[in-house]
Each structure stands twice: as structure tokens, then as C-alpha cells.
Amino acid sequence: MEAFPIIRMKYAEDEPALSNHTHPACELIFVKQGAARITIGGREYEAGPGSLVLLGALEQHELTVTARPYVRYFCILSPQALEQRGIDPALATVFKNRPYHFSHCLKLKHPEAVETLLRQMEQEYANRAPYADQMMLDLLEALLICLYRESPEHFFRPETAMATKVWEVQRYLEAHYAESVSIAALAAERYVSPDHLARSFKELTGYSPKQYLSENRLLHGRQMLLQTGLPVGTVAFRCGFPDTNNFIRTFKRRYGVTPKQFQQSHFSDSHHTANEQK
């Protein structure tokens, strides 16, 4: 059974205490009242009323409330399930691509339209009426279309021959992350040099092809560590790393802990939370 894109949808008035962290999911935050200072990958934003914040999977971020009451809608999304369930891939790029001009925090021109869609999504999520999943998916796509109409520059549309080649390579890397991938071969198949492909890929997505492949492998590897009890070596193999040591080094460089430490910490936290809820 396919996963559903919306992991969590909530209207909240409490005050979060979020230190620098990442999670293997995308996040959308709409500020209705109050304000928060949000640091994402070293860039700082002030999100006030009518602001929409877009976070990609595994983007490090930290939030501090600066004006109260801090009232917002937030939605946690599965990056893989978005396209599996029919969301236009071009619309989903707002959670993935980070070109130089990208801003994670948008001051909406028509916040009332987005707020209405989020309120309906939250009601569907809470009430779980028949066909609620389909309704939420339709509302999410409508929200992304509204955002595209306001800020099309935040979305990737392959409108030139080179952009089309980058689009093809990006989609290939997402689908074949678990395999041995040759960037040079992908470039040759599209009659461009590896350097030209790398420059264009970086300009349009914010990542080099190798970085993007590594980020996708880490994303899937982290999800496997969170969701299974598989040994680290098995996870490394299944998410495309050439050997376990390479996976451990890359993971620790990215997150500051080894895969095993991360996995043990997660299961320990889950057990503690479960005991607290009993």
C-alpha cells in the first residue's frame, strides 16, 4: 500500500521550543498570528502573519518565537509519497530545489486563500470523514498551485533544453539512488560535458549532482534507520552506498552522529515516549 503524503496536519497555538534539528520529511508552516525567527541552513528569516515557510526533508532548522501569541498551521509531508500519489512533480520541486534566489519564507500576497485551504485540510485530517485522504490531497495540490501562481520562480519548470536535461537527471537520481550511478554517463547520454551538467544542475537545484545523489541516499538511509531495526551495513547497501564505512563517514559528517548512535537514540526516545503516554 502506498504511503500517504500528509504525515501530520495541525492548527496550533502553543509555543514550540525547537533547537537546531532535522527530520526526514518536508514541512510547511503558515503563520496566522505572532511571529517567529527561523534559521534554515544558516539563513535567518522573520516569519510574521501571512508568511509561509517551506522546509525540505533534512534541512537543518531552528525556530524561536518572537511575537506572541504564536498561532500557525503546520503540515508535515512525505517527500516520496507526494509524487507517488499524483502531485505534479513540478509542484513538488518547491520542497526539493534550492537555487540561489530561493527564499524559504514567503510573505504571501493573498494569505486568506492559503489559510482557507489549510483550515479545510486540518478539518479533514481531524475528522477523518469518508474520502478524507483524497480531499486533503486535492487541497494540498490546490495550495501548491496558489503558491505557484504567486511565486513561480520558486518552482522548477524545464523551459530550456538544458533545464530539461537537468530535470531528467534529477528525476533519474531520485529513482535510482540505490544503484551505482555514473554522473559522467548521465551527461554523455545527454550530449553535454560532466562539468556543464554539474554547473547547470547546481544553478537550477542548488546542489551538484553528486551532492543531490548523496542527499537522497542519506534521506532514504535515515528513514530505514528510523523505521526498521536493520543492521547499519544492510541499510548502507539498500540506500546505495558502496560500503558500510562510506555510509558511516558520510552520515556522521552530515548529522554529527553515527548511524548506529542515531538509530539507538531514536528507539530509546520512542520507548521513553511510549512509557510516558501509558
Buried (B, 14 or more C-beta within 10 A) or exposed (E): EEEBBBBEBEBBEEEEEEEEEBBBBBBBBBBBBBBBBBBBEEEEBBBBBBBBBBBBBBBBBEBBBBBEEBBBBBBBBBBBBBBEBEBBBBBBBBBBBBBEEBBBBBBBEEBEBBBBBBBBBBBBBEEEEEEBBEBBBBBBBBBBEBBBEBBEEBBBEBEEEBBEBBBBBBEBBBEBBBEEBEBEEBBEEBEBEBEEBBBBBBEBBBBBBEBBBBBBBBBBBBBBBBEEEBEBBEBBBBBBBEEBEEBBEBBBEBBEEBBBEBBEEBEEEEEEEEEEEE
